[in-house]
Amino acid sequence: MSIRLHNIAKHFGGTRALEPIDLDIHEGELVGLLGPSGSGKTTLLRIIAGLETADRTPTPGKILFGDRDVSHIHVRDRRIGFVFQNYALFRHMSVYDNVAFGLTVMPRGQRPSRQDIRAKVYRLLEMVKLEAFANRYPAQLSGGQQQRVSLARALAVEPDVLLLDEPFGALDAKVRQDLRRWLRHLHDELNFTSVFVTHDQEEALELSDRVVVMSNGRIEQIDTPETLYRAPQNRFVFEFLGDVNHLEGKVQNGTLTCGDAHVAVDLPDGDEELLLRPHEIRLAEQPSADSHLPVTITAISPVGAEVRVELEADWLARPWLATVRHADFNRLALKRGQRLYAHPRHWHRFKEDVAVPDTSPVGVT
Ligand SMILES: Nc1ncnc2c1ncn2[C@@H]1O[C@H](COP(=O)(O)OP(=O)(O)OP(=O)(O)O)[C@@H](O)[C@H]1O
């Protein structure tokens, strides 16, 4: 089921929560709404659900599910499944009854038989690997297990659209990771259309077919995770999607200078600010003909696929973060207090908030 939003805006009294928004979500897509707190993600999700109404003035918006105009259709008739952050399970009901709930309250004509309900509930519990927990109560389950029950319960009524509001927000990192895999797997297997809200960049990039990046009630960019990361349309998207190091200085005759640091750049004279991702910084014992950026290591975190190294210098307003491969870390025998030189592999620049296409390599290494 595709979802099409046209001219959807929302004010709460004098507060504008959403600017007029157009958004097309394709059938079978898993789309993440990503943005900082207050950017309008939940409001947009609730409007898609029918839990909130969009502004009717100055011009009313439209919401289509497939060819069906659901703008004025009640939430209960939109064929939607919900998963919320706080599990929202019925605490006095067993796992089985929670998952069966949506089926047992269907109107008599549509309600499946008791045997069919039982078969379906067990099939769903099997999918989320909780068939052995059917008789337990929510309080007897971990947070991750409760959220899997929520997922099974939402899917029991075979919704056209699954909406998830920070579904894994309250869980620890490892459980979040597992649940992401569950959701992706169920989504692909059952082939519904899903929209989920998150403020976690990694979660959005890992899980989504496409990500909608929002700020201040606006859509900043809609793209696949790869395109978003590789080709951010503006500075907000670039900065929101990962760690960023800043290099501010004055360019003169092809050299950007900042205190006692300088680097060759192919840019016109004037003030400049270059942005670099942590993996775009190489560390070496010597400066090069193209760059002279002396730094001191102030912290090292060797956990993960790469080593995270924090760098400080008099010419830097804020410390830099560089990521180094373990092999290079060992080769350079990095330690706190060590003085080195940073070499930009690549940098980005944004003028008036718009990406300037000539993001360039410097002294490629
Ligand atoms: N019921 C409400 N009454 C008044 N203002 C509201 C209401 N709901 C949301 N807002 C305001 O609308 C804006 C968008 O809120 P929304 O909850 O959609 O953001 P969000 O991106 O989901 O944030 P978070 O990640 O913190 O949940 C905020 O400025 C918020 O204060």
The ligand as an SDF file (V2000), in Angstrom:
LIG
                    3D

 31 33  0  0  0  0  0  0  0  0999 V2000
   -0.1230   18.2780   21.4360 N   0  0  0  0  0  0  0  0  0  0  0  0
    0.7240   19.3030   21.2360 C   0  0  0  0  0  0  0  0  0  0  0  0
    0.4360   20.5350   21.6640 N   0  0  0  0  0  0  0  0  0  0  0  0
    1.2700   21.5720   21.4250 C   0  0  0  0  0  0  0  0  0  0  0  0
    2.4350   21.4680   20.7540 N   0  0  0  0  0  0  0  0  0  0  0  0
    2.7850   20.2600   20.3150 C   0  0  0  0  0  0  0  0  0  0  0  0
    1.9580   19.1000   20.5210 C   0  0  0  0  0  0  0  0  0  0  0  0
    2.5740   18.0360   19.9670 N   0  0  0  0  0  0  0  0  0  0  0  0
    3.7350   18.4890   19.4400 C   0  0  0  0  0  0  0  0  0  0  0  0
    3.8620   19.8170   19.6340 N   0  0  0  0  0  0  0  0  0  0  0  0
    4.9740   20.6710   19.1790 C   0  0  0  0  0  0  0  0  0  0  0  0
    5.1790   20.4230   17.7860 O   0  0  0  0  0  0  0  0  0  0  0  0
    6.5490   20.3600   17.4600 C   0  0  0  0  0  0  0  0  0  0  0  0
    6.8870   19.0210   16.8380 C   0  0  0  0  0  0  0  0  0  0  0  0
    6.7210   18.0020   17.8270 O   0  0  0  0  0  0  0  0  0  0  0  0
    6.9190   16.4510   17.5230 P   0  0  0  0  0  0  0  0  0  0  0  0
    6.5350   15.6910   18.7570 O   0  0  0  0  0  0  0  0  0  0  0  0
    6.2130   16.0980   16.2690 O   0  0  0  0  0  0  0  0  0  0  0  0
    8.4880   16.3790   17.2950 O   0  0  0  0  0  0  0  0  0  0  0  0
    9.4270   15.0930   17.2480 P   0  0  0  0  0  0  0  0  0  0  0  0
   10.3660   15.3380   16.1270 O   0  0  0  0  0  0  0  0  0  0  0  0
    8.6230   13.8580   17.1970 O   0  0  0  0  0  0  0  0  0  0  0  0
   10.1750   15.2430   18.6370 O   0  0  0  0  0  0  0  0  0  0  0  0
   10.6560   14.0720   19.6780 P   0  0  0  0  0  0  0  0  0  0  0  0
   11.7790   13.3330   19.0120 O   0  0  0  0  0  0  0  0  0  0  0  0
   11.1320   14.8900   20.8560 O   0  0  0  0  0  0  0  0  0  0  0  0
    9.4700   13.2440   19.9760 O   0  0  0  0  0  0  0  0  0  0  0  0
    7.2920   20.6450   18.7620 C   0  0  0  0  0  0  0  0  0  0  0  0
    7.6110   22.0140   18.7920 O   0  0  0  0  0  0  0  0  0  0  0  0
    6.2960   20.2990   19.8390 C   0  0  0  0  0  0  0  0  0  0  0  0
    6.5320   21.0430   21.0000 O   0  0  0  0  0  0  0  0  0  0  0  0
  1  2  1  0
  2  3  1  0
  2  7  2  0
  3  4  2  0
  4  5  1  0
  5  6  2  0
  6  7  1  0
  6 10  1  0
  7  8  1  0
  8  9  2  0
  9 10  1  0
 10 11  1  0
 11 12  1  0
 11 30  1  0
 12 13  1  0
 13 14  1  0
 13 28  1  0
 14 15  1  0
 15 16  1  0
 16 17  2  0
 16 18  1  0
 16 19  1  0
 19 20  1  0
 20 21  2  0
 20 22  1  0
 20 23  1  0
 23 24  1  0
 24 25  2  0
 24 26  1  0
 24 27  1  0
 28 29  1  0
 28 30  1  0
 30 31  1  0
M  END
$$$$
